[in-house]
Amino acid sequence: MVTLNAVEVTPDYAHAKVFFSLITGKPEEATAGLNAAAGFLRNGLFKRLQIHTVPTLHFIFDRTTERASDMNALISKAVASRSKDEE
């Protein structure tokens, strides 16, 4: 499953960076698949949006969620270690 986290669009609407994350799967395969489908997705946006220029989509794997999970694990480990030292 893919989650779209953010989109950065250039001022002229020519390009859009679409940042996504995954619950399961390989980021490289998901990036390749999404970029391969970018034209199809862009066409769908063109049909739905009422703007003159629909941006070219560039999908980028966002590791923010992964990094946040790693940081939470480190903090939990440090807190547990500190609790043991205080006993």
Secondary structure by P-SEA (a helix, b strand, c coil): ccccccccccccccbbbbbbccccccaaaaaaaaaaaaaaaaaaaaaccccccccbbbbbbbaaaaaaaaaaaaaaaaaaaaaaaac
